[in-house]
């Protein structure tokens, strides 16, 4: 990225955009800001980079004038945040997602000159209420999970700022999250999983060459990033109980670890699925990917979604189904088969059984079952005589 002063000249004029202080110049983007009273310019290759530069520089200037602002601190914090301990270290993919969420939500709601010490319970509550009124690109209200995702990086940032004493005498503001899923605060239009008939119809519409891959997704509940990263060495097809071993993921074209340390797991697969995968594995070396695209290239979820998933879903009459729908469907079928919450958590690679229950608790039978008859359980047992204590 190139930086120049107010007197710098360029052969191409700056073209205004809808965002104040951001301009386009040919194929590049330019952020215009002030530093010590002087106008500065800094170019970037993408609009997102230019917007982040504008936010950083404006926040840094405000911080110099009035103290540490949320904007300057949040972007610095997310660059160095390493999780909450040795057993909860975040990876670069999570860090990039935190940065994206901060820029998209928290740093839009809170003004550029908002000081850290001025964010109180009222301000935090206002942010959550603002999120609940927001709509996504499709015009739908943000669901509870999307609101939680947007709040999480801000909550972690403020917790760290409080430990560093940057919030003054006040404690970290409490961010109370909504729970509208059961109360139906608005029309809840998310389709969580497929019925057996819908799943069978969808798989029947998948082209034969892709059927083993989609059967693998539906029967294991793997995240798409985990499934495309499986190697031949990660599938154990010849043991009495065939399994797939999840050890890595490919996200945004980059090889990384699973979403968290809980994502490392071994999942049993059926003999029928193992038979489908065996001819594929026989043609490749152990280090090769199990599923590949044209000419052996790494699968791109976006291409696979639009070329295979969406057409098959539309033909099957479930146009809303996506890769993650197969994951939810796998969880629903496991619950129907009697799998308990703890085993389901380990199968799905969630960080806690509480998270699993929060997502799938509505599918679990909430009945308490038959009564506990002690007379039957204790029948035939002689009472134990208690000895007096001397």
N, C-alpha and C positions, 0 to 999 in steps of 0.2 A: 504494500500500500504506500502511495506517495503522499507527502504532505507539503503544502506550499503556503506562503504568506499572502497577505492581502494584495500585494503588488504583483503576484505571479500572473503571467499571461498564458493563455492556452489557445491553440489554433481553432478549437471548437468552442462555441458558446455553450453556456449551461442552460439546460431546458428545465423549467419548473416541473415539479411533481405535485401530487395532492398532499404531500407531507411537508410542512414548513421546514426549511433548512436542508432539504434533500433534493438533489438535482441529478439529471442524467446528462452524460456527455459521451456521445457515441455508444459504445458497448459497455461503458463503465458508469459508476454512480459516484456522486460527490456529496460529502457531508460538509455543510458550512456552519461554523460555530464561532464563539468568541472566547478568547483567552487573554486575561489581563487587559481587557478593554479593546483588543485588536481582533479583527476578523481573520479566521483561519479556514483552510480548506483541506480536506483529506479524502482521497479517492479510494474506492473499493471495487472489487470485481462483481459483487452482487448487491442487490438492494438490501437484503437482510444485514450484510456486513456494514453497509453505509448507515443503516438505521441504528445499529448497535454503536457505531462510532459516534453518531450524533448524541445518543443517550449518554454514553460515557463522558464525552467531553463537556456537554452541558451540565451534567451532574457534578463533574470534577470542579467546574468553575463555581457552581453554586455552593459546593462543599468548602471551597477556599474562602468564600465570602461569609458563610453563616454556620459552618460546622458540617459534620458528616451527614450526607443525605442518603435516603434509601436507595436511590438510583445508583450512586457511585459505589456504595458499600455492597449492594446485592450483586452487581456484576463482578466486582473483585472477589467477593466471597465464593461465587459459583465456580470461578476459575481454579480455586484451591481447595474446595470442599472435598473431603475424603471419606465421608460417612461418620457414623457416631461411635465407631470403635473398631477393634481388630476383626471382629466377627461380622461387621456390617459395612464393608468397604464398597463404595459405589464405583462402577466402571465408567469409561469415557462416554459410552452411549447414554447412560443415565445423566451424566453431567451435561451433555448437549441438550437433552430433553428438559432438564431443569432450566437451563439458560433460555431455551425457546419459550417455555411456559412463563417465566418471569417477564420476558420482553412482551409477550402477547397479552398478558393479563395484569399482573401486579404493577408493572411499570407504566401501564396505560391508565390504570385507575388512580394511582397516587401521582400527584403532580411532581414535576422534576425537582422542585425545591423543597419537597417534603423531608423534614429532618427525621432521623431515626427516633429521637427522643419524643417527637410529637405524635408517633403512632400509638394510640391507646386502644382500649377495648372498643370504644365507639367506632374508631376508624377501621379496625379489623372487622367488626361486625358489618359495617357498611360495604366493605370489599366483598364479603361472602354474599350479602344480599344483592349486590351488583352482578356477581357471577350467576346467581340464580335467575336473573332476568335476561342474561345473555343468550344469544342464539348462535348455533354453529353455521357453517357455510350452507347447509341445506335448509336453514330456516327453522330448525328444531331447537327447543330449549336445551341447554346443557343438562345432561343427566347428573345424578348425584356423584357418580364415579368421576365424571369429567370435572365437576366442581372440586372434588377432593384432590384430583391430580393438579389442578391449578393452584390450590391452596398450599399443598405440601412443600414446594420449594420456598415459598414466603415464610411458612411456619419454621422451617429449618434455619432459614437466614436470620429471623428474629431471635430464635433460640440462641444461636451463636453470638449475635450482637449483645444479647442480655448477659451472656457469660463473660463477654469482654468489657462489660460496663458501659456500653454505648447507648443504653436506653435510660440512662440516668438512674434515679432511685426506683423507678417503676419496674415491675417484673415483666416477663415476656407476655404480650397480649394474648389472650385466649381466643383461638379461632374456632367457633362452634360451627360444625358442619351440618348441613341439612340431611334429613332422612325422610325423603318424600316418597320413597318407593312403596312403602306400605300404606301411607296416608293418601297417596294419589293426589298430590297437590296440583298436578296438571295431567293432561292426557299422556300416559306413558306408552309410547309406541315402539319401544325396542323389542325385537323378537329375540328371545334368548337362545332357544334351541329348536331343533327339528323333531317332529314325531318320528316314530319308526317308519311309517309309510312315506313321509316326506324324505327321510334320509335314503330309503331304498330307491325312491324315484330320482333323487339327485344323483346318486352313484350310478344309476342306470344310464343317465345322460352324459356321464363323463366319458370321453374317448378312451378306447381300450389301452392306448399307450400310457395314459395318465392314471388308469384305474388303480394300480398298486399304490401310487403315491397318495391318492385321495382316500383309499382304504386305510392306509397307515395313519393319516391325519384323524380320521373319524374313530378309529379303534384305539388310538393311544392318547388323543387329546393334546398332541404336541403343538406348541406354538409354531407358526410358519417359519420363524427365524431358526428354531431348533431343528425342524424337519429338513430344511434345505442344507443344513450343515452336517448332517449325518454322513459318516464315511462307511465303507465296507467293514472296517475294523470295529465300528460301533454297533454292528448288528450281529447277534449270536443266533444263528438260524439252525444249528445242528444239535444243540443241547436238548435234553428232555423237555425243558420249558424255554422256548425261544424268547429272546428279549432284545430290546434296543436300549443302548446306553447313551444317555444325553450328557454330553461333556462340553459342548460348545454351541455357538449360535453365529449366524451371519445376519447382521443388521445394517441397513443402508450400505450394503456392499462391503462391509468390513467384518473380518473375523474377530469374534470376541467370545467371552464366556457366556454361560446362561444368564438370564435376567438377574438372578441372585444366587447365592451359594446354595439355596434350597432347590434351585433348578437342576442341579447335578443329581441324576436319579437313573434307575434302571426300571423299564416298564415291560411287563410281559406282553407277548403278542400270541395270537392263535396260530395253530399249525397250518391253517389254510392261508393266512397272510404270509407266514414264513415260506410256504410253497410258492407263493406269487413272487416273493423277493429273491428266492434262491437262483433262478436263471439270470437275474440282473447282476447279483454279486459274483456269479461264476465268470462273468465276462471282464471283470475289473480287478485291479490290484487293491490291496488292503487300504492303502492311503487315498484311493480315489473316492469321490463323492458317490453316495448311493443313488441320488437323483440329480440329473443334469439336464441342461437345456440343449439347444441346437449346438452341434459340434463340440459337445462336452463342456460347454460353458456353465458357470454357476447359475442356478435358477434365480431369476429376478421376480420377487413376489408380485410386483405391479404388472408385469407382462403376463404372468400366469393367471392373475386375477381377471384381467380383461379378455384374455384369449381363451381361457378354459373355464374358470370358476363362474363368471357372470353369465356367459352363454348357457352353460349347463343348468345353472339355477333358474334362469328364465324359462328354459324348456321344461323344467320340472315343476314350474308353478310356484317357486319360492324365490322370487327375484331379490329378496332382501338378504339371502344367505351369503355369507362370506367365509373366509378361512376360519376366523375365530368362532363362527357359528358351529363349526364341526367340533371345536374344542368344548364349547358349552354342551353340545349334544352328547359327547363322550361322557362328560360329568353326569348329565341327567340319566344316561343309561346305566352308569355305575351305581348311582344312588338307587335306581329302580331294581338293580340286582342285589341290593342289600349291603353295599360297601359303606363302612362307617366313615364319619368325618375325618378322623386322623389318617386313615389309609387313603382317603380321597385327596387330602391335602398333600401327602407325599407323592401320590400319583400325578397330580396336576403341577407339582413344583411350586406351590404357594409358600409364602414365608411363615404362615401360621394357620392353624385350624380355624381360628376366629375369622380370618379373611375368607376362608373357604365357606364357612357357614353364612357369612354376610352375603356372599354371591349366590349360594345354592341352598341356603336354609329353607327357602320357600318350597323347595322340591321334596324335602325330607318330611316323612310322616311325623306330625307333631303329637300323635296319640301316645299315651303312656303304656298301652298294652294291658294285659290282664293284671289283676290284683296280686299282691304277694301274700300268699297264705302261709303264715308262720307255723300253724298247727301241722301242715303237711310237711314243711321243710324240717321241722324239729321233731317229727314223730320218731319215737323209739329212743330218744336221747334221754338218759337219766340226769336229773338235776345234780349239780355239783354242790356239795356241802361246803359252806364257808367256814373256815377256821377262825376262831376269835383271835384278835391281836392282843398279845400280852404286853 
